[in-house]
Amino acid sequence: MSRPLFAFLLRRHWWTCGLCVMLPILIGLIVGVIYPTMEKERSVIGPMLDLMRNWFPELPNFLRPDGAFVWPYMHPMTLLAYVLAPAIVALAQPAGERGRGSLDLLLATRLSRTRLVTSVFSFMVPVAVVVALGPFIGSFIGSTLCGEVGSVPLGAYLLCSVEASALSLFFGSLALLVSVRARDRGQATLIFVAVTLAWFLVDVVSQMWKGAPDWIGRASPFGYYDPLGLAYQQEVSFTLDLLVLLVGAAVFLGWAVWLARRRRFA
């Protein structure tokens, strides 16, 4: 790992990664403010929520604290933060530098292609961990604000953060692989977004299709992220899900290093 490059990445990307972390924290705060005001609406929302959960079984029960405060882990903006936080870094180096023509100057130093890739990955690891802690912080602060922190399974939420960090690192490694192969940041972003959207649509189909085969949901990395099952302390394949995401990230990293060594041009 190159320490100067690590420090450079920190100076350049700390604010974008910080914004991604703030998204789930703000969601938790909003839930903490709104939850006490829903007392009068529970009789009306309850039957409607039960009807919606017939079609979306993964939808949490917002009328209970353990269901309401797991929402920061499941909100679409949170999933977007998981994907974007490491991907912004990976798509900028090396694809972004290659497109600007500055990658040649970077590789003219003592920094090798392998160290460039591994340094970017090393930076993405703490980014993935921090962004995964955002929902936990938001849920803790939000539940504390409304006096429901005792009803929230914080230990299970920590397991959700562990799984979320693996999911974020999976997408970061994919972005790094695409960045090594693409000619510039625009092409890398297009490919990465297309693959991510395809996986997201597969996950949506697996949730909306009643009686869908299990392999459909498992065909997407989102199928290995189950915060609701962990929060409700159900029997979920936590170890297997975590292993699949981490192995996938390792495969993408190894593939990226191999491609970087084979390149003849910056």
C-alpha positions as semicolon CSV with decimal commas, in nm:
position;residue;x (nm);y (nm);z (nm)
1;M;0,000;0,000;0,000
2;S;0,120;0,351;-0,084
3;R;0,079;0,584;0,212
4;P;0,108;0,904;0,002
5;L;-0,168;0,777;-0,229
6;F;-0,380;0,679;0,072
7;A;-0,340;1,031;0,214
8;F;-0,422;1,181;-0,126
9;L;-0,741;0,976;-0,151
10;L;-0,840;1,086;0,197
11;R;-0,795;1,455;0,111
12;R;-0,983;1,422;-0,217
13;H;-1,276;1,198;-0,115
14;W;-1,341;1,258;0,254
15;W;-1,636;1,490;0,191
16;T;-1,809;1,270;-0,069
17;C;-1,771;0,964;0,153
18;G;-1,887;1,174;0,450
19;L;-2,206;1,270;0,266
20;C;-2,278;0,901;0,199
21;V;-2,240;0,830;0,571
22;M;-2,471;1,117;0,662
23;L;-2,761;0,981;0,453
24;P;-2,852;0,683;0,679
25;I;-2,780;0,891;0,989
26;L;-3,032;1,152;0,877
27;I;-3,285;0,879;0,795
28;G;-3,253;0,746;1,150
29;L;-3,299;1,095;1,293
30;I;-3,611;1,149;1,080
31;V;-3,758;0,818;1,199
32;G;-3,686;0,916;1,558
33;V;-3,873;1,244;1,514
34;I;-4,171;1,099;1,325
35;Y;-4,223;0,775;1,521
36;P;-4,383;0,934;1,835
37;T;-4,627;1,130;1,617
38;M;-4,773;0,812;1,460
39;E;-4,973;0,709;1,767
40;K;-5,307;0,834;1,632
41;E;-5,246;0,694;1,284
42;R;-5,164;0,339;1,391
43;S;-5,523;0,214;1,358
44;V;-5,539;0,347;1,001
45;I;-5,189;0,258;0,888
46;G;-5,194;-0,093;1,037
47;P;-5,433;-0,262;0,789
48;M;-5,274;-0,077;0,498
49;L;-4,929;-0,189;0,606
50;D;-5,046;-0,550;0,635
51;L;-5,181;-0,530;0,279
52;M;-4,853;-0,392;0,148
53;R;-4,656;-0,664;0,325
54;N;-4,852;-0,927;0,134
55;W;-4,671;-0,803;-0,176
56;F;-4,349;-0,690;-0,010
57;P;-4,274;-0,934;0,274
58;E;-3,939;-0,762;0,329
59;L;-4,118;-0,443;0,432
60;P;-4,061;-0,383;0,806
61;N;-4,341;-0,315;1,052
62;F;-4,308;0,058;1,103
63;L;-4,555;0,050;1,392
64;R;-4,304;-0,128;1,618
65;P;-3,969;0,018;1,728
66;D;-3,766;-0,279;1,605
67;G;-3,930;-0,242;1,265
68;A;-3,923;0,135;1,242
69;F;-3,558;0,178;1,330
70;V;-3,434;-0,093;1,095
71;W;-3,554;0,132;0,813
72;P;-3,219;0,323;0,797
73;Y;-3,063;-0,009;0,690
74;M;-3,323;-0,074;0,419
75;H;-3,397;0,268;0,274
76;P;-3,309;0,297;-0,098
77;M;-3,090;0,598;-0,020
78;T;-2,892;0,383;0,224
79;L;-2,838;0,115;-0,040
80;L;-2,729;0,390;-0,276
81;A;-2,480;0,512;-0,015
82;Y;-2,340;0,159;0,022
83;V;-2,279;0,146;-0,352
84;L;-2,155;0,500;-0,410
85;A;-1,917;0,555;-0,119
86;P;-1,643;0,314;-0,236
87;A;-1,735;0,331;-0,605
88;I;-1,667;0,706;-0,625
89;V;-1,310;0,640;-0,512
90;A;-1,255;0,338;-0,737
91;L;-1,394;0,500;-1,051
92;A;-1,168;0,803;-1,003
93;Q;-0,851;0,589;-0,978
94;P;-0,735;0,465;-1,217
95;A;-1,008;0,526;-1,477
96;G;-1,049;0,896;-1,397
97;E;-0,674;0,960;-1,399
98;R;-0,641;0,763;-1,724
99;G;-0,906;0,976;-1,893
100;R;-0,733;1,299;-1,787
101;G;-0,397;1,172;-1,907
102;S;-0,240;1,202;-1,562
103;L;-0,207;0,829;-1,497
104;D;0,115;0,818;-1,700
105;L;0,273;1,071;-1,464
106;L;0,150;0,876;-1,162
107;L;0,296;0,550;-1,290
108;A;0,623;0,722;-1,377
109;T;0,691;0,744;-1,004
110;R;0,779;0,446;-0,785
111;L;0,411;0,353;-0,771
112;S;0,343;0,032;-0,961
113;R;0,011;-0,072;-1,110
114;T;-0,032;-0,337;-0,843
115;R;0,031;-0,091;-0,559
116;L;-0,210;0,154;-0,719
117;V;-0,491;-0,102;-0,722
118;T;-0,419;-0,239;-0,375
119;S;-0,388;0,113;-0,229
120;V;-0,728;0,212;-0,365
121;F;-0,876;-0,110;-0,226
122;S;-0,711;-0,049;0,112
123;F;-0,875;0,293;0,123
124;M;-1,215;0,147;0,035
125;V;-1,207;-0,094;0,330
126;P;-1,245;0,174;0,603
127;V;-1,487;0,362;0,377
128;A;-1,711;0,054;0,358
129;V;-1,691;0,004;0,735
130;V;-1,773;0,366;0,816
131;V;-2,064;0,393;0,571
132;A;-2,207;0,069;0,715
133;L;-2,199;0,219;1,063
134;G;-2,411;0,513;0,945
135;P;-2,745;0,327;0,983
136;F;-2,644;0,204;1,329
137;I;-2,561;0,556;1,443
138;G;-2,883;0,690;1,294
139;S;-3,095;0,418;1,453
140;F;-2,929;0,466;1,791
141;I;-2,969;0,844;1,794
142;G;-3,324;0,830;1,653
143;S;-3,444;0,568;1,902
144;T;-3,281;0,762;2,185
145;L;-3,463;1,080;2,084
146;C;-3,803;0,914;2,115
147;G;-3,717;0,705;2,421
148;E;-3,733;0,367;2,242
149;V;-3,368;0,272;2,255
150;G;-3,446;-0,010;2,501
151;S;-3,683;-0,169;2,247
152;V;-3,428;-0,169;1,967
153;P;-3,197;-0,473;1,921
154;L;-2,870;-0,284;1,892
155;G;-2,666;-0,605;1,894
156;A;-2,854;-0,732;1,590
157;Y;-2,810;-0,393;1,423
158;L;-2,433;-0,429;1,460
159;L;-2,456;-0,756;1,266
160;C;-2,650;-0,565;1,001
161;S;-2,361;-0,318;0,981
162;V;-2,111;-0,601;0,939
163;E;-2,314;-0,742;0,650
164;A;-2,358;-0,393;0,504
165;S;-1,983;-0,331;0,507
166;A;-1,929;-0,654;0,312
167;L;-2,195;-0,550;0,059
168;S;-2,036;-0,207;0,019
169;L;-1,691;-0,359;-0,025
170;F;-1,832;-0,598;-0,285
171;F;-1,956;-0,310;-0,500
172;G;-1,636;-0,114;-0,440
173;S;-1,427;-0,405;-0,566
174;L;-1,651;-0,437;-0,871
175;A;-1,606;-0,064;-0,941
176;L;-1,229;-0,106;-0,905
177;L;-1,228;-0,393;-1,153
178;V;-1,428;-0,188;-1,405
179;S;-1,203;0,114;-1,344
180;V;-0,889;-0,086;-1,424
181;R;-1,038;-0,205;-1,753
182;A;-1,219;0,109;-1,876
183;R;-1,061;0,381;-2,090
184;D;-1,193;0,668;-1,877
185;R;-1,423;0,750;-1,588
186;G;-1,728;0,796;-1,810
187;Q;-1,707;0,449;-1,958
188;A;-1,634;0,295;-1,618
189;T;-1,932;0,470;-1,460
190;L;-2,164;0,358;-1,741
191;I;-2,063;-0,007;-1,708
192;F;-2,078;-0,001;-1,329
193;V;-2,421;0,163;-1,320
194;A;-2,559;-0,081;-1,579
195;V;-2,443;-0,386;-1,382
196;T;-2,567;-0,243;-1,050
197;L;-2,910;-0,158;-1,193
198;A;-2,940;-0,506;-1,343
199;W;-2,871;-0,664;-1,003
200;F;-3,115;-0,425;-0,838
201;L;-3,390;-0,520;-1,084
202;V;-3,323;-0,889;-1,018
203;D;-3,367;-0,824;-0,646
204;V;-3,693;-0,636;-0,706
205;V;-3,828;-0,921;-0,920
206;S;-3,737;-1,178;-0,654
207;Q;-3,928;-0,979;-0,390
208;M;-4,240;-0,902;-0,597
209;W;-4,273;-1,245;-0,757
210;K;-4,458;-1,466;-0,512
211;G;-4,322;-1,817;-0,518
212;A;-4,007;-1,712;-0,700
213;P;-3,723;-1,967;-0,689
214;D;-3,456;-1,894;-0,432
215;W;-3,184;-1,877;-0,695
216;I;-3,336;-1,560;-0,842
217;G;-3,283;-1,363;-0,524
218;R;-2,939;-1,520;-0,482
219;A;-2,843;-1,408;-0,832
220;S;-2,802;-1,055;-0,698
221;P;-2,561;-0,941;-0,424
222;F;-2,856;-0,763;-0,262
223;G;-2,997;-1,110;-0,194
224;Y;-2,715;-1,166;0,054
225;Y;-2,810;-0,861;0,258
226;D;-3,094;-0,928;0,502
227;P;-3,113;-0,656;0,770
228;L;-3,477;-0,729;0,851
229;G;-3,408;-1,095;0,925
230;L;-3,112;-1,003;1,143
231;A;-3,305;-0,728;1,324
232;Y;-3,593;-0,967;1,398
233;Q;-3,334;-1,226;1,505
234;Q;-3,468;-1,483;1,262
235;E;-3,276;-1,783;1,134
236;V;-3,075;-1,629;0,851
237;S;-2,762;-1,753;0,674
238;F;-2,549;-1,469;0,809
239;T;-2,215;-1,652;0,784
240;L;-2,283;-1,775;0,432
241;D;-2,404;-1,434;0,314
242;L;-2,099;-1,264;0,461
243;L;-1,867;-1,523;0,308
244;V;-2,019;-1,489;-0,040
245;L;-1,988;-1,109;-0,038
246;L;-1,629;-1,112;0,092
247;V;-1,521;-1,385;-0,149
248;G;-1,680;-1,191;-0,434
249;A;-1,488;-0,879;-0,331
250;A;-1,164;-1,080;-0,314
251;V;-1,225;-1,227;-0,661
252;F;-1,288;-0,882;-0,809
253;L;-0,972;-0,749;-0,642
254;G;-0,759;-1,035;-0,771
255;W;-0,905;-0,993;-1,119
256;A;-0,835;-0,618;-1,109
257;V;-0,471;-0,676;-1,007
258;W;-0,429;-0,933;-1,285
259;L;-0,574;-0,698;-1,548
260;A;-0,363;-0,408;-1,424
261;R;-0,043;-0,611;-1,462
262;R;-0,137;-0,710;-1,816
263;R;-0,196;-0,355;-1,938
264;R;0,070;-0,220;-2,170
265;F;-0,054;0,135;-2,161
266;A;-0,164;0,352;-1,871
